[in-house]
Amino acid sequence: MTARQPASRLEALLRARQFAITAEITPPVSCEADDLLRKALPLAGLADAVNVTDGAGARAHLSAPIAACLLARAGIEPVLQFTCRDRNRLALEADLMGAAACGVRNVLCLTGDDPRAGDQPQTKPVFDVDSVALTAIARELRDKGELPSGRKVAGHAAFFLGAADVPIDPPPSWRPDKLAAKAAAGAEFAQTQFCMDTGVVRRYSAQLAKHAGTRDLFLLIGVAPLRSARSARWMRERLYGTIIPEAFIERLERATDAAAEGERIAVELIEELAAIPGVAGVHLMAPANEDALPRVIVEARKRLPSR
């Protein structure tokens, strides 16, 4: 554990062992700041931090670093999702300095989706560095105030650095080497792909706790308020690493109001995850269903210990 002061409210909550709830929005395909704020403001005071995606699905939208800055200035704590796909190291370093100057404190370092999966498949990817190297660059900027070239940087980048991971049901010999490499580079928290099977989460988090390289990471498990059985199956089949038990899909099929049932499932799951050792919080993602996020957080808070 580092001895430095927490960089953000999210970091302070996690270090105080408070169960955290983060949520995710996709910045709009818009040139209007108000269009972004309309998506984010319903989460103000509810989510402990709000992720802004960076070209998710390899599709263009309002710049993630700019979106994070706009949220910070509106009093909403952002988590900047920051990918290596679209920028070389000079642009990454410049945007990190810009984010720090705008008060962005939480940075989730990602590789980025393959452009061939998006709506402009002819796009040339950059991938000058990977997410591990990007994390190390951000850590050095924060801790040493310098760029990889050794050039000194004025001011201070007070970053809380994160990584992404895909939970699995680990065999006994499994080692979390990829996540451990991200932690060694400077990652302090991890937000995961959808994993809505508490048995898998228990086994996965227990394995992370066994390994020195990952045991100190704050783990936030990905959860979705599912809209329908059809969308749940699509997510399970098309979104890499997604784990959704068949029992939940059957509940959605039987429900009179599948979307409401999906929100109930999410709330129940959050309550169960909060009791699992090694789980520091949840990360709520609701593709094409972001209106559900505030309702789920409100109901989940009722079931969690008060702060």
N, C-alpha and C positions, 0 to 999 in steps of 0.2 A: 504493500500500500504506500502511496506517495504521501509525503508530509505537507505538500502544498495545500493552500486554501482551495475549496471547491470553486471551480470556474463558473458554475451555473447552478440554478435552483435544482435542476434535475440531478446533477452530481451530488449536491448537498442532501437531497432526499435519499438517494441510494446509499450514500455513506452513513446516513443515520438509520439505515435499515428500514426505511419506510417503503411500502409496496407502491411502485410507481405505475402509472398508466400513461403511455404515450399514444398518440394517434397520428395517422398519416393522411395527407391530402396531396392530390396532384395539382400543381399550379395550372391555371386555365390556359387555353390557347387564346390568348388575349393580350392586347397592349394596354389594358386598363388595370391599374393597381386595385381599384375597388372590386373588380371581379375576383381577385385573389382574396381580398379581405372578407368578402361575403361568404367565401367557403370556410375561412379560418375562424372568424369571430364567434360562431356558435360553440367553438371548443374553448374559448377563453374562459379561464377560471375552472374548467373541468379537466382537460388533459394537462398533465404535468409538463409536457412539451409536445410540439406539433412538428412532425417530419414534413419536409417538402421534397418531393421526388425530383430526380435529375434526369430528365429524358427517359422516364420509365417506359418500357416496351419499345425503346428505340424510336420514340416519336417526340417531335419538338413541342415545347410549351414554354410559357414564361420562364425565364432564366431562374434556376434554383438558387444560386447565390443572391440574386436580386430579390427573389421571393422571401428568402430567409431574412434579408435585411429589412424588407418591408414589414414582416411580422414582428421582428425585434423592435422596430420603431413604433409599432402599434401596441406594444406591451404584451405580446404573445411570445413565449420562449420557443424559438425554433430549433429543430435538429436539421442541419443542412446535410442532405444526401448528396455526396460529391463523387462523381465518377471520373475514371481515367479514360473513358472511351473517346471523349470529344476534345481533349486538351493535351498539349504536350506539357512537359514539366514546367516550362516558363509560365504558361498560362495557369497551371494549377497553383503555382507559388503566388502569382499575382492575385488570383481569386481568393486564396487563403488570407493574404494580407488585407484584401478588401473586405472580406467577411469579418475579420477581427476588428477592423476599423469601424464597422457598422454595428458592433455589439453582438455578433453571432458567436456563441460559446460552444455549442454542441455540434460536432462534425462527425458524420458517419461516412467512412471512406469505403468506396465501392469500386469494383472493376467496371461495371456497366454492361447493359444488354447488347448483344450482337446487332449491329445495324440491319443485317439481313432479315431480322425478325420484325422490323418496323415498316412504316408506310413509304419510306424512301430507301429501298434496299441497295440502291447504288451508292449510298453514302460511304465515304472512306473512313474507317475507324482509325484512331490514333494509337491508343494503348502504348504510349511512350514508357509509362511505368505501370505497375500493377497496384492493387489496393494495399499490399504490404509496404511497398516503397512509398506510396502516398502517405500512409500512416506515419512512417518514419520521418518524412519531410515535415509533416504537421507537428510532430513531437519535437523535432529539432528547432523549428520555428518558435514553438512555445517555450521549451526549456533552455535553449541556448541563444535565442534571438538571432539566428543566422540561417542562411540558405545553404543548400548542399555545396555550393561553391566556396563557402566560408565567408561570404559577404555578410556584414552585420545589418540587422534590420532594426529600425527605430520603433519605439513603442513596445507593446506587449500583446501577444496572441494568447489570451486566456482560454485555451481549448479544453474541452472534455471530449475525448476521442472514442469513437465507436467503430464496430465492425459488424458485418452481417454473417449469419451462419445458417445452415440447413440442418435441423435436428434429424437424427436417425435413431432407430432402435438398435443400440450398439451391441455387436457380439462381444464376448468377453475379452478378446484380444485387441479390440478397437482402441486407437489412440487419436485424440483430437489434434492432429499435427497441424492442419491448416489454420484452425482457430488459434492454436498456440503460437504460430508464427505471427499472426496479427497482433496478439497480445504482447509478444516480445518486441514488436515494432512500436508499440505504444498504445494499443487499444485498451480501453478500460471498461467498456460495456459492449454488449452484443445484443442486437435485435435480430430475431430469427424469422424465417419463412413460416407460413401457417403450420402450426402443429397443435391440433385440437384433440389429441389423444393423451390423456394425463398419464397413462401407463408408460407410454414412450417418453414423455417429458421426465418422469421420475427416473427412468433408467439412463436417459441421456444426461440429465443434470448431475446424477450421481457419478457418472464416468468423468464428467468435466471436473468435479470436485476431487477426484482421485489424482489428477495430474497437476503437478506444480505449475505448469505453464498456463493453465486455464482456471484454476480454482479461485483466483481473485477477481475474475471478470464478473460484472453485474449482468445477469442474464434476463432479458426481456423476451417473452415467448409471443410469437405472432398468433393473433386470434382474429377471426372474421365474424361479423354478424351476417350469416348466410341468408340470401334472399329467397332461394328456392332449391329444391332437390336438383333441378337441372343445372343451375349455376354452381352448386356444390360439386357435382360430378365434373363439370367443365374445369373447375379450378383444380380438382384432384388429378385430372388427366392432362391438363395443359400447362399448369404452373409448376415448374420444376420443384420437387421436394415437398410439395403440399401434402399434409397428412390430415384427412378428415375421416373419422370412423363411419362405417356404413350405418351404424345405429342412429347417427345424427341425420343422415340422409333419409332414413326411414321415418324419423319423426317429422321431417319437413314434408314428406309425401302424405302423411296422415293428417297434417294440420289443416284446419280451415283457412287460417291466415299464415302462410308459410313464412313471410317476412317477419311477422311478429314472433313466430316460433324460433326463427333464427336468432333474433335478438335475445330471447329467453335462454337459448342454448349458450350464447356468448357470455351472458351474465353468470350463469351457473358455472361455466368453465373458468371464468376469472376467479370466482370464489374458491374453486378447487385448486387452481394453480397457486393462489396466494398461500396455500397451506403446504406446498411442496418445498422441502429444503433445497436451497440453491437457486430458487426462482425469485428474482428481485422485482419482477414486474411483468406487465404485458404490453405488447405493441399492437394496437388495433389498426387493422387495414380493412377497407370496405370498398373494393373496386366497383365503381358505378353505383355505390350505395352509401355515399358519405353522410347523407342526412341521418342515417341510423347511429352514427358515432356518438353524438351528445346523449341520446337516450340511453344507450348501453352504458356509458360512463356514469350517468346519474344513478341508474339502477344498481350498477356494480358497487358504487361507493356506499350505498345503503347496507351492503352485506360485508363490507370490509371494516376492520377496526378504525375508529376515528383517529385523526391525527391530533 
